[in-house]
Amino acid sequence: MAPRGPRGAFFGERGMRDISEALAALDAEATAALESAADEAALEQVRVRYLGRKGALAAILRALVDLDPAQRPAIGKCANDVKQRLEAALTARREALLAAARSAAESAHVDVTLPGRPIPMGRLHPSTQILRRICQIFADMGFQIYRSPDVETEEMNFELLNIPAYHPARDMWDTFYTTEEGILLRTHTSPGQIRAMRESWPHPIRVILPGMCYRYEQITARSEIQFHQVEGLAVGRHVTMTDLKGTLVSFAHRMFGAERRARFRASHFPFTEPSAEMDVECILCEGAGCALCKQTGWLEILGCGMVHPTVLQNGGYDPMAYSGFAFGMGPERITMLKHRIEDIRYFWTNDLRFLEQF
Ligand code: PHE
């Protein structure tokens, strides 16, 4: 630093040389320090050290007062140039550091070449989808949807459907009984027929009854302890077997395709007389015979028949004046046939690999 002393040519000369040298040294040193500052904090340190209020440049500027007034403007201008150059360099360095930090952060967080993250989308369970399709087809034919309870009385599930306790047909339905005497989980949706009739008498009926059924069975690829059924019931004057066949063939065409043939085979149910089972042409081999249809060319899809007079009577309808038809189908079975699903257990296992296919 320039010595304080009486102003004069000599002192002035020396002082000026000292200050010029000090400025040049400071310029070089500060520029190098700015260049090597690696981050914002280091940069700030450099700024304070050289350009701050108590920094090196400020100290030099204070020394100007000792100079010959005649020399002050020249050296003052020089000092200001240094100051401006350093400030510009500081700003440039700060921007360069910021830009580098920004692009580093961007490349760390956003890799535009990564595949997008899939948004998990919920959807309807395959059973719900097929139930809705079945309901829609029958709604188009004028059937209303009627709900009846899963927990039923033994009387509704069996007796009123013409299945007395001693009847061998009870063997067809293995049953979950509750601890309450005479209360069980329905083994089929058919008890809903009695409920629908008792509520509708004496009006004509055209309803379907979708719902869950339960059977006390060994769970295998072909049988579950719970599954859906869709029951159908039409009661009125002059309802005939022709109506039954027409309705169900029309359903099969809408469900499986208009070109698909259907057939009725004689069968037995205690609550229908006569009884039948309906088959559709195998959807896989189209009737030629394959493993799915066990070489028969046909797939059984539902049971049906004309409502038994005793059942009509139990529902409150006079069998001499009224007649009706009924049918029952298993939506899971239909889904299995449509999509060639080989194991019914997939439906309630909640395995997303299965469910996501629908
Ligand atoms: N309830 C019968 C079953 O579970 C199906 C059926 C319903 C048959 C209505 C005839 C009429 O197998």
Residues whose N, C-alpha, C, O or C-beta is under 5 A from the ligand:
A	BS01	LIG	T187 H188 S190 F269 T272 G303 C304 G305 A326 F327 G328
